[in-house]
Amino acid sequence: MNAVFRRRFLAALVLGGVVLTPALGAPPPVAQSSDNSRYASIVVDAASGEVLFSRFADARRYPASITKVMTLYLVFEALESGKVKLTDNLTVSPRAASQPPSKLGLAAGQSISLDDAMKATAVRSANDMAVVLAEHIGGSEAQFTARMTAKARELGMDHTRFTTANGLPDT
């Protein structure tokens, strides 16, 4: 897997998350205002890196499921380097099993292939599977999220700090 494939996959994942996220009814009139700071957006030309449009792009926010994109990015890097294989069997830890929904719902001690854990993380936004992947690749979620933050810095995301592999708020 090369960097171009990985970049296209991540772009498709983000776009899919935006396009497939169901609307919860019509927003109030003020929500449609371009001045409403609750809504942020950024459009970047993938070829040049030029920011074509930006609104509240640097405002502090909880990353929610977008965190899973970085989790999967590091999984792809581990696959590319040969550290892990799609056929690896991952055991669900008690910590992973205790994650709140959205989740796949495997019990502690059950196992799942890395491939299936990736799919559940990407398609179902499974919080438990993001933790399973983090623990498998990083040894612990804390060690994995330190890598996520380091990768964010490497990519120029200077104000991003990860503390969970699934994007749930960290107390």
Kinemage of the C-alpha trace (Angstrom):
@kinemage 1
@onewidth
@group {chain A} dominant
@subgroup {mainchain}
@vectorlist {calphas} color= white
{ca met a 1} P 0.000 0.000 0.000
{ca asn a 2} L 1.536 3.254 -1.044
{ca ala a 3} L 0.997 6.757 0.246
{ca val a 4} L -1.265 7.716 -2.670
{ca phe a 5} L -3.604 4.781 -1.964
{ca arg a 6} L -3.629 5.578 1.751
{ca arg a 7} L -4.373 9.269 1.063
{ca arg a 8} L -7.230 8.373 -1.305
{ca phe a 9} L -8.650 5.896 1.200
{ca leu a 10} L -8.625 8.505 3.965
{ca ala a 11} L -10.207 11.114 1.692
{ca ala a 12} L -12.941 8.641 0.743
{ca leu a 13} L -13.478 7.753 4.397
{ca val a 14} L -13.878 11.385 5.427
{ca leu a 15} L -16.121 12.152 2.461
{ca gly a 16} L -18.204 9.054 3.169
{ca gly a 17} L -18.592 10.108 6.793
{ca val a 18} L -19.750 13.555 5.778
{ca val a 19} L -22.074 12.393 2.993
{ca leu a 20} L -23.531 9.420 4.862
{ca thr a 21} L -24.074 11.175 8.197
{ca pro a 22} L -27.846 11.426 8.553
{ca ala a 23} L -29.399 14.793 9.188
{ca leu a 24} L -31.436 15.053 12.359
{ca gly a 25} L -34.122 17.258 10.870
{ca ala a 26} L -33.948 20.776 9.560
{ca pro a 27} L -31.514 22.996 11.445
{ca pro a 28} L -32.805 26.213 12.945
{ca pro a 29} L -32.408 29.238 10.654
{ca val a 30} L -29.388 30.519 12.583
{ca ala a 31} L -27.552 27.204 11.934
{ca gln a 32} L -27.494 27.977 8.235
{ca ser a 33} L -25.615 31.211 8.806
{ca ser a 34} L -21.998 31.138 7.706
{ca asp a 35} L -21.196 32.976 10.943
{ca asn a 36} L -22.406 30.160 13.223
{ca ser a 37} L -19.264 28.889 14.973
{ca arg a 38} L -20.919 25.527 15.756
{ca tyr a 39} L -20.207 24.511 12.175
{ca ala a 40} L -16.685 24.343 10.819
{ca ser a 41} L -15.447 23.441 7.389
{ca ile a 42} L -12.344 23.354 5.264
{ca val a 43} L -11.814 22.452 1.626
{ca val a 44} L -8.263 21.681 0.532
{ca asp a 45} L -6.998 20.975 -2.971
{ca ala a 46} L -5.498 17.494 -2.552
{ca ala a 47} L -2.938 18.026 -5.312
{ca ser a 48} L -1.541 21.387 -4.227
{ca gly a 49} L -2.475 21.552 -0.544
{ca glu a 50} L -4.023 24.977 -1.141
{ca val a 51} L -6.873 25.840 1.213
{ca leu a 52} L -9.791 26.717 -1.060
{ca phe a 53} L -12.296 27.505 1.689
{ca ser a 54} L -12.076 27.684 5.444
{ca arg a 55} L -14.557 28.611 8.161
{ca phe a 56} L -13.714 28.121 11.858
{ca ala a 57} L -11.197 25.455 10.757
{ca asp a 58} L -8.878 26.124 13.698
{ca ala a 59} L -11.562 26.279 16.388
{ca arg a 60} L -11.138 23.785 19.231
{ca arg a 61} L -13.414 20.743 18.792
{ca tyr a 62} L -13.746 17.168 19.974
{ca pro a 63} L -12.658 15.069 17.003
{ca ala a 64} L -15.269 12.319 17.443
{ca ser a 65} L -15.172 9.704 14.680
{ca ile a 66} L -12.592 11.626 12.651
{ca thr a 67} L -10.121 10.296 15.226
{ca lys a 68} L -10.758 6.852 13.782
{ca val a 69} L -9.336 8.092 10.465
{ca met a 70} L -5.982 8.657 12.186
{ca thr a 71} L -6.285 5.293 13.930
{ca leu a 72} L -6.787 3.597 10.565
{ca tyr a 73} L -3.975 5.650 9.034
{ca leu a 74} L -1.541 4.195 11.574
{ca val a 75} L -2.957 0.704 10.996
{ca phe a 76} L -2.264 1.122 7.270
{ca glu a 77} L 1.301 2.184 8.078
{ca ala a 78} L 1.751 -0.898 10.271
{ca leu a 79} L 0.410 -3.078 7.446
{ca glu a 80} L 2.711 -1.412 4.924
{ca ser a 81} L 5.763 -1.926 7.133
{ca gly a 82} L 4.867 -5.582 7.721
{ca lys a 83} L 4.426 -5.131 11.475
{ca val a 84} L 0.905 -6.581 11.238
{ca lys a 85} L -1.142 -8.599 8.740
{ca leu a 86} L -4.821 -8.461 7.828
{ca thr a 87} L -5.130 -12.042 9.083
{ca asp a 88} L -3.775 -11.270 12.579
{ca asn a 89} L -6.173 -12.345 15.328
{ca leu a 90} L -6.767 -9.610 17.875
{ca thr a 91} L -8.115 -10.353 21.338
{ca val a 92} L -10.666 -7.952 22.787
{ca ser a 93} L -9.473 -6.581 26.123
{ca pro a 94} L -11.829 -5.702 28.985
{ca arg a 95} L -11.049 -2.011 28.320
{ca ala a 96} L -11.985 -2.326 24.641
{ca ala a 97} L -15.154 -4.288 25.436
{ca ser a 98} L -16.246 -1.598 27.915
{ca gln a 99} L -16.332 1.213 25.322
{ca pro a 100} L -19.736 2.827 24.870
{ca pro a 101} L -21.667 2.570 21.602
{ca ser a 102} L -21.283 2.774 18.720
{ca lys a 103} L -19.527 -0.555 18.983
{ca leu a 104} L -19.323 -4.019 17.524
{ca gly a 105} L -20.053 -5.539 20.924
{ca leu a 106} L -17.584 -8.396 21.251
{ca ala a 107} L -16.976 -9.564 24.815
{ca ala a 108} L -13.597 -9.421 26.518
{ca gly a 109} L -11.554 -12.450 25.484
{ca gln a 110} L -13.209 -12.860 22.094
{ca ser a 111} L -11.062 -12.418 19.007
{ca ile a 112} L -11.425 -10.774 15.626
{ca ser a 113} L -9.188 -10.487 12.583
{ca leu a 114} L -7.374 -7.218 12.035
{ca asp a 115} L -9.172 -6.916 8.695
{ca asp a 116} L -12.614 -7.222 10.308
{ca ala a 117} L -11.655 -4.841 13.146
{ca met a 118} L -10.601 -2.268 10.537
{ca lys a 119} L -13.870 -2.667 8.649
{ca ala a 120} L -15.924 -2.316 11.844
{ca thr a 121} L -13.970 0.809 12.779
{ca ala a 122} L -14.421 2.379 9.339
{ca val a 123} L -17.986 1.350 8.518
{ca arg a 124} L -19.703 1.033 11.880
{ca ser a 125} L -17.538 3.620 13.678
{ca ala a 126} L -17.001 0.944 16.312
{ca asn a 127} L -15.373 2.498 19.380
{ca asp a 128} L -14.431 -0.898 20.803
{ca met a 129} L -12.646 -1.981 17.623
{ca ala a 130} L -10.628 1.251 17.457
{ca val a 131} L -9.299 0.419 20.935
{ca val a 132} L -8.618 -3.209 19.926
{ca leu a 133} L -6.552 -1.979 16.956
{ca ala a 134} L -4.707 0.552 19.116
{ca glu a 135} L -3.819 -2.022 21.749
{ca his a 136} L -2.650 -4.530 19.133
{ca ile a 137} L -0.393 -2.096 17.294
{ca gly a 138} L 0.704 0.195 20.121
{ca gly a 139} L 0.802 -2.222 23.040
{ca ser a 140} L -1.671 0.030 24.862
{ca glu a 141} L -4.117 2.711 23.835
{ca ala a 142} L -1.961 5.355 25.569
{ca gln a 143} L 1.155 4.352 23.619
{ca phe a 144} L -0.844 4.263 20.388
{ca thr a 145} L -2.384 7.697 20.938
{ca ala a 146} L 1.107 9.110 21.587
{ca arg a 147} L 1.991 7.812 18.108
{ca met a 148} L -1.189 9.361 16.726
{ca thr a 149} L -0.201 12.742 18.144
{ca ala a 150} L 3.349 12.382 16.769
{ca lys a 151} L 1.904 11.567 13.325
{ca ala a 152} L -0.393 14.585 13.567
{ca arg a 153} L 2.663 16.807 14.205
{ca glu a 154} L 4.446 15.198 11.260
{ca leu a 155} L 1.438 16.037 9.060
{ca gly a 156} L 1.389 19.662 10.252
{ca met a 157} L -1.507 19.320 12.684
{ca asp a 158} L 0.215 21.367 15.372
{ca his a 159} L -2.840 21.920 17.586
{ca thr a 160} L -4.074 18.320 17.608
{ca arg a 161} L -3.571 15.972 20.547
{ca phe a 162} L -5.047 12.488 20.687
{ca thr a 163} L -5.870 10.790 23.976
{ca thr a 164} L -8.237 8.080 22.718
{ca ala a 165} L -8.144 5.908 19.607
{ca asn a 166} L -11.878 6.318 19.015
{ca gly a 167} L -12.373 10.054 19.579
{ca leu a 168} L -14.547 9.788 22.662
{ca pro a 169} L -13.896 12.649 25.094
{ca asp a 170} L -11.130 12.001 27.607
{ca thr a 171} L -12.041 13.007 31.147
